[in-house]
Each structure stands twice: as C-alpha cells, then as structure tokens.
Amino acid sequence: MTKRPASTLFAALLALTVPAFAQDRPAGPPPKGEGAGTPWRVLKGELTRASYEHYTEVPFDLPAGVTRVTIRFSYAGKEQRSVIDLGLRDPQRFRGWSGGTRDHMTLSTEDATPGYLPGPLPAGRWNLILGAPNIREGAHAPYEAQIFIERQPTVTEFADAPISAKPGWYRGDLHMHSGNSDGKCKAQSGKSIPCPVYRTVETAAARGLDFIALSDHNTTAHYNALRELQGAFDRMLLVPGREVTTFWGHSNVFGPTDFLDFRMTGPNWSQARKWMDAVHREGGVVSINHAGAPSGELCMGCGWRVNDLPNGAVDSVEVVNGGTMRETRSADSVLQGFGYWTKLLNAGRHVTGIGGSDSHDADRAASEAGAVGSPTTVVYMQELSVHGFLAGIRSGRVFIDVEGTRDRLLDLSASAGEQHADMGQTLRPHAGEEVRFALELKGVPSGAVQLVIDGQAETGFRAAFDESHPVAVAPWRSDGRAHWIRADVRDGQGRLLLIGNPIHVAAVQ
C-alpha cells in the first residue's frame, strides 16, 4: 500500500467536499512518446471489496525480442473512493512499484520510469501487480491496462509530450559529458569528482538553454538518469545523445538509446556502417565531432579519418567545438570542423553545421569557451521534442551562436523569381537568373555579414552594418551549376559570432 504524507491526507479529506465529477475529467489526448498508438494488448478486469487490502496479479505473456514495454493504466470508481496501487514483475524479478503515484510506466534495457528498474525484458509471464488500499463495500473499480511494445529500437522521448508545442527557434548544447564518462565537477570538499548527471543538467538549465544532448563516450548509462530528470526540468528538452568514440574519429549520435557497437577494426565504411546504419534505421542522426582535431597522443582518435563514407552516412558536422576554441582562442581555427564540412558540401552532401561545447567541467564559468552552452546551436523546430529536434537538424534551418548568447539570431533566405528557400533548402534558378537574399539579424549592433559561396568568402558579398546602416547583401547571379551559399557574421574586431547553414543551389539544364 502506498504511504501518503500528511499533506496528501489533508488533500484527500478536502476532496470529500468536492463533487465527484470534478475528479474524473479526461486526461486529454495521449502523448506522442512511448505508449502512443495502438496497444499490443489490453487487459481489463474489476476489483471489488473482496480485493480490499489484497494484491491482485494480472498476467500477460511478453514475446521474445521486445526492446521496450510501456503500460498505461486507468480505473474507474474513484467517486466511490476506490484506490488502486500499481507495480510490476517480470518472470525473473520484481521490476518496480509506483503505488498510486503514476498511471503509466515504460521500461527498456537502458532506461525506465522512476520507481522501475531498467534492464533486459525477458520473454515469458509478466504480472501487473494491483494493490487495493481502499475499496468500499458494494463498490466496483473496473480497470484497463494498455500494453505497448517495441520490437526494434527507435528514437526515445524521455518526456510524455513536447516541452513546447510552438514552432520557433530553440537554443541548445549538443556536446557535453557527465561522470558516466569523463565529465568532472567539484564535490563539497572542493575536490574534482565524476560529475553526476543532475549537476550537468542543472548547469544547462541555469544557462537558459532550451535543449541539451548529454553525449557520454560509448555508454548508455546516462539515459536512465535523463528519464528521471526530464520531469523535473520541464522547460528544457533532454535529447538522447552519446559520443561514439573510435580509434579513427568521434561522432555524436542523437535519438536512439540502445547499444551501438562502436568497436571498429579499421578506418573504413564497412566498419563504420555497423553503427551508422543502426542509427539511421532507428530514426536518429549522425554528427561528426571535431573533425579538424589532430589524432595522436595529445588527442587520441579525435580527428575524423574515415574517408570513404557514402552520401547519407553523415547528417551533420560539429563545425565549432568549444574545447578546441578554448585551446586555440578561435572559432574558425583550422583545427575546427570547417574544412571537413566544406569538403562534404562541395561534394554535394546536404549536411547541417552545428556546434557543441564539449564540456567536461559542469562548473566552468559561463564566460569561458567550452563551458556548457558555449557555443550554442540554434535550431528552428516545429515543436520542442526529440522528434522535433531531429527534424530540425535534418532540415538545416540551423545556426551556431559562437558565444552562446540568449538573444542573437541569424536567418538567411533566398529567392529567385517565384522560388523561395530557407537555410537547408534548395533553390533552382536558371543560368543568368538573379538570386536575392534576405537576412534577419538580431543581437549584433554592428559588424559585417559575409556570404560564403562554395567555401569561398568573396569580398563582393561582404556587407558592413551598424544601427544607421542595416544589412543589405548584394544579389548573386546563377550560372546554372550547383552551388551552396551561407552567411557568417563578425563583429567590428573581426571575431566570428554567428555561423549560418547553407542554402543549396541545384544545377539547372
């Protein structure tokens, strides 16, 4: 039976004065995450006074090969003060108890609803455990348990519903580490310790971020903590991430939470595809990290050295890495990811440029490069959810705020005749047709905008601006061939502040 604190008991006594219809309103539409859609099984039954102060087990047989099980439970009779507590056991062990606190739970190998244990989901007889701390004489409490299963790993949402359903620009950090790999922070004594996940998440929330991806090296151990923390941080999306760390380069993956076999035996596609194909099959995104970094004793395996990746293998590139920026004091050093990103774009690959702090120290001051949120990746999403984030990265309507501010904005669009394209989209002008640009820029009072065309910063497409001279970018005339065009923003001292993603120009015969 669930123990209820005095405040809860007071609320229960107060509820006796409230009309019954006020307590049983519908909970609204089902969430988009686990447990949405058509249930695999529906268990129905009824508890009566005979079940009072007893436990009733409701069995179901889970098939082999299930990767996630989610149960949504509801019951009637609350107007008669019936109460049903909830628990679960599998064929081998007790998996958890939530009493009357929750009406649903989800379990996988890597994560589970708080109160329940993550771990393998063995086939065989499972039992939903129903406890009845209160059922009156003559009362009836019909119940329904909807069971949802997944047979293949897929993108995981830790929240039951979008953090925000509004389309817009959302700011986040896509590369950081906790004590589940090599992230550190200070203990009470001041000594450096492996940093608990909650400390890293708290720091990100204090920086005003809308989303983060905790990307510990190769492990899946942090996902259960993120599942638990998402409810407490209900204004910031926690994106499943990890840094696949190999001898021939590092790559962040976003979305899936199951184990990915990172143990490559050579720097080639036949080895990389073992995990890259799995990420894409499950609906996730692959992003190459700090591709320009050296590989050797100073940074073992850091630089990307797998050169035979086919089109579609990579979705994004970490163009600015905060750790590298801290060492070089420059966002556009040759050790950053611009070179690799430009190489892919010039090969016709539509890959999105992103940034990440690569924070290994949650206590690092916000003003320092490589602190949580520095740099920030700003993504236009239709909703603030994991699926909204993934779609936003794939769309390419993304820019990098190098200093991790809360208010800077860069949005480039282009038009040719009746055609219009935002960052990440494709324009198809005929040879000789003029392409006009519109730039929305906020948070930078003065400086210069530079259009970068096929990796070249041509002086004819550079425009200075200040409060009395707004941004006006010169038009460009198509030659009928394929190109890509993006925008950079620098301040009056030439420091790189904002990095836009490209608009692609298709070849037109």
Stockholm file with secondary structure:
# STOCKHOLM 1.0

chainA/1-509         MTKRPASTLFAALLALTVPAFAQDRPAGPPPKGEGAGTPWRVLKGELTRASYEHYTEVPFDLPAGVTRVTIRFSYAGKEQRSVIDLGLRDPQRFRGWSGGTRDHMTLSTEDATPGYLPGPLPAGRWNLILGAPNIREGAHAPYEAQIFIERQPTVTEFADAPISAKPGWYRGDLHMHSGNSDGKCKAQSGKSIPCPVYRTVETAAARGLDFIALSDHNTTAHYNALRELQGAFDRMLLVPGREVTTFWGHSNVFGPTDFLDFRMTGPNWSQARKWMDAVHREGGVVSINHAGAPSGELCMGCGWRVNDLPNGAVDSVEVVNGGTMRETRSADSVLQGFGYWTKLLNAGRHVTGIGGSDSHDADRAASEAGAVGSPTTVVYMQELSVHGFLAGIRSGRVFIDVEGTRDRLLDLSASAGEQHADMGQTLRPHAGEEVRFALELKGVPSGAVQLVIDGQAETGFRAAFDESHPVAVAPWRSDGRAHWIRADVRDGQGRLLLIGNPIHVAAVQ
#=GR chainA/1-509 SS CCCCCHHHHHHHHHHTTSCGGGGCCCCCSCCSSTTCSSCSEEEEEEEEGGGTTCEEEEEEEECTTCSEEEEEEEECCGGGTCEEEEEEECSSSEEEEEETSCSEEEEESSCBCTTBCCSCCCSEEEEEEEEEEECCTTCEEEEEEEEEEESSCCCCCSSSSCSBCSCEEEEEECCBCCTTTTCEEECTTSCEEECCHHHHHHHHHHTTCSEEEECCBSCCTTHHHHHHHHTTCTTSEEEEEEEEEETTEEEEEESCCSCCCCCCSSSSHHHHHHHHHHHHHTTCEEEECSTTSCCBTTBTTCSCCCCCCCTTSCSEEEEEEHHHHHHHSCTTCTTSSHHHHHHHHHTTCCCEEEEECCBSBTTSCTTSTTSTTSSEEEEEESSBSHHHHHHHHHHTCEEEETTCCSSCEEEEEEEETTEEEETTCEECCCTTCEEEEEEEEESCCSEEEEEEETTEEEEEEEEEEBTTBCCCCCCEECCSSCEEEEEEEECTTCCEEEEECCEEECCCC
#=GC SS_cons         CCCCCHHHHHHHHHHTTSCGGGGCCCCCSCCSSTTCSSCSEEEEEEEEGGGTTCEEEEEEEECTTCSEEEEEEEECCGGGTCEEEEEEECSSSEEEEEETSCSEEEEESSCBCTTBCCSCCCSEEEEEEEEEEECCTTCEEEEEEEEEEESSCCCCCSSSSCSBCSCEEEEEECCBCCTTTTCEEECTTSCEEECCHHHHHHHHHHTTCSEEEECCBSCCTTHHHHHHHHTTCTTSEEEEEEEEEETTEEEEEESCCSCCCCCCSSSSHHHHHHHHHHHHHTTCEEEECSTTSCCBTTBTTCSCCCCCCCTTSCSEEEEEEHHHHHHHSCTTCTTSSHHHHHHHHHTTCCCEEEEECCBSBTTSCTTSTTSTTSSEEEEEESSBSHHHHHHHHHHTCEEEETTCCSSCEEEEEEEETTEEEETTCEECCCTTCEEEEEEEEESCCSEEEEEEETTEEEEEEEEEEBTTBCCCCCCEECCSSCEEEEEEEECTTCCEEEEECCEEECCCC
//
